[in-house]
Amino acid sequence: MSNIEYNEENLKKVSDIIKRNLSTDLLPRAWVDKNGRNLTFGHCHNAAGCLYKIFGSKSVTMYRGLDEQGIYHWWVVDINNKIIDLTAQQYTDFGKIPPYDKGEKAGLLGFEYKKRVLRLYERVMKEYEGEKGLIECIK
């Protein structure tokens, strides 16, 4: 796990970097077409898993809930009980509400899902460290 301190500033920075790095190579093949019409579709486990890896279990907990299409949606809840859902747009852009009311604590999925989260994590940390280094140079 990373050692980035969990606070609003770091959450904003990391969240923005995660969103910029959500790409179709992180999706199962079957979901690429749906993602073309809805750019956050299929990335909820990747985004939530990445937040979890970066801030750790003392700061955030992963949740999932089954939506009306029978697909699990993933998000994290922080230590202040705040829902952090970087891919909520896959619902809200279509006038729907994510299945928070059906949420249950969950852990990272294994196999290919875990590999995709790790790929995203590496991209995000590289960009985060690069931005941090740039800020240090400017000071």
N, C-alpha and C positions, 0 to 999 in steps of 0.2 A: 504494500500500500504506500501511497504517497504521503508526504508530510506537509501538505498544504493546509494551513490553518483555515478552519471553516469560519467565515464571516461574510457579510453582505458583499463587500468589495471583491473578495476572491470568488464567491459564488457567481457574481455577474461576469467576471472575466472568464472563468472556466466555462460557464454556460454558453457564452458567446462563441468561444473557441469550439466547443462541442458542436454547436449548431452549424458552424461553418464547415466542419469536417464530416458531416453526415453525407455519405456518398453511396451510390448503388453497389459498389463493391463490398459493402458491409451488410448487404441483404441476401437472404436466401433467394435463389433464382426465381422461385414461384411468386415472389413479392415485388419484383422489379417493375412489372407492368403497372400494378396498382400504385406504386411509388411515383410513376411518371405523371399520374393525375393528382397526386397528393404527396408532396415532397417529404413529409415527416412520417408517412405510413411505413411501418416495418422497422423503424429505428428506435422504438420506445425501450426495448431491452438494452440496446447498445448505449443509448443516452443515460438511462438510469444506472446501468452497470458501471459506466465510466464515472459518473458522479460518486457512486459508492466506492470505487477503487481510489479515487482521488481524495475524498474527504474522510473515508473510513466509517466503520460501524459505530463509533462513538458520536458521530455527527449526523449521519443519515441512515435510514433503514429503507430497504427496497420493499415495494409492494407491487402486487399485480391484481387485476380484476378482469373477469370475463365480460366482454362487451356483448351487445345484442346480435353480433354476427358470429359469436362463439369463438372469438379471438381474444387472447390475453393481451391486456394493455399494462404497461409497466411504468412506474414512477418512483420517486423517493419522498420520504417524509423526514424533515429535519428534527433536531432536538427540541425545537419550539412548536412542534406539531404542524409545521407549515408544509403543504404539499408543493413539491417542486416537480413539474412535469414539462420537460423541454419539448415534448412532441404532442402536447394537447391540441395543437392546431389540426391534427388529423381528425379531430372531432368538432372542435369549435368552428372551424371554417365551413362546416356543413350543418351548423345549427344543432349539433349534438353535444351531449355532456359525457366526458370520460367516465368510466365505471368506478369512480372512487367509492361509491356506496357499497360496492361488492369487493372492496380491497381486502387482501390478506397479505401478511408478511411473507416474503419470499426471498430466496437467495439467487445468486447468479446461476443461470443454466450452464450446462457443460457442453462439451464437444465443440461443434462449429460455432455455437452461440458465444461461448467463452473466447474463442479465437478472434471473433469479430470485435468483441468488447476490448480485448487486449490490443488489437490493431488500432482501434479508435483511441484508446488510452495513450498509446505511444505517440500518435500524431498530436494529440492535445498537449501532452507534457512537453513535447519538443517545441511546439509553438508557445506555450506558456513560459518555458524557460528562456526562449528567444526574446519574448517581450520583456521579461524580467531583466534580462541582460542588457537590453537596449535602454531601459529606464535607468539602470545603474550607470551606464555610460553617459547618459544625459546629465545626471546629477553631478 
